[in-house]
Amino acid sequence: MNITHTYDTPTGDEKAIEVTFTCDTPDLTHIRSVNAVFDADGSYNPGLTEARVVEVGLGVKNKITVGVIAVPVEEE
């Protein structure tokens, strides 16, 4: 199971980013907000934000593994 993620840099007064996590097996996409990381002077820190997103991704992977996050069942 591989999990990848994509997100954009926060703009304006945004303090969170919307992250799309994509899993290959099962074929699943999960979107959630993650708090971006800012330095003491208020500037966006892309390296620490990436580290935070990776940590959240590990949690997403675990939740997929145990079935908390699953492929939605399509109703007929």
C-alpha positions in Angstrom: 0.0 0.0 0.0 1.5 3.3 -1.1 0.1 6.7 0.0 1.0 9.8 -1.8 -0.2 13.4 -1.1 -0.6 16.7 -2.8 -1.4 20.2 -1.5 -0.9 23.9 -2.3 1.0 26.5 -0.3 -1.4 28.5 2.0 -2.2 31.9 0.7 -3.4 35.1 2.5 -4.5 34.5 6.0 -5.0 30.7 5.5 -3.5 28.6 8.4 -4.5 25.2 7.1 -4.0 23.4 3.8 -6.3 21.0 2.0 -4.3 17.8 1.5 -5.3 15.0 -1.0 -4.0 11.6 0.1 -4.1 8.9 -2.6 -3.8 5.2 -1.9 -3.0 2.7 -4.6 -4.4 -0.4 -2.9 -7.2 0.0 -2.3 -7.8 2.6 -4.9 -8.9 5.4 -2.6 -8.6 9.2 -2.3 -9.0 10.9 1.1 -9.1 14.7 1.5 -8.5 16.5 4.8 -7.3 19.8 6.2 -3.9 19.9 7.9 -2.5 22.9 9.8 0.4 24.5 8.0 3.5 25.3 10.0 4.7 28.9 10.4 7.9 30.2 11.9 8.0 32.6 14.9 8.0 35.6 12.5 4.8 34.3 10.8 6.5 33.1 7.6 5.3 29.8 6.1 7.7 26.9 6.7 7.4 24.5 3.8 9.8 21.9 5.2 8.0 21.6 8.5 4.6 21.6 6.8 5.8 18.7 4.6 6.9 16.8 7.7 3.5 17.4 9.3 1.7 16.2 6.2 3.8 13.0 6.1 2.9 12.3 9.8 -0.8 12.8 9.1 -0.4 10.6 6.0 0.9 7.8 8.3 -2.3 8.1 10.3 -4.4 8.0 7.1 -2.5 4.9 6.1 -3.2 3.2 9.4 -6.9 4.2 9.3 -7.1 2.7 5.8 -5.4 -0.5 7.0 -7.9 -1.0 9.9 -10.9 0.0 7.8 -11.8 3.3 9.4 -11.2 5.0 6.0 -12.6 2.9 3.2 -13.8 3.1 -0.3 -17.4 4.4 -0.3 -20.0 1.8 -1.1 -22.1 3.0 -4.1 -25.8 2.6 -3.6 -27.9 1.3 -6.4 
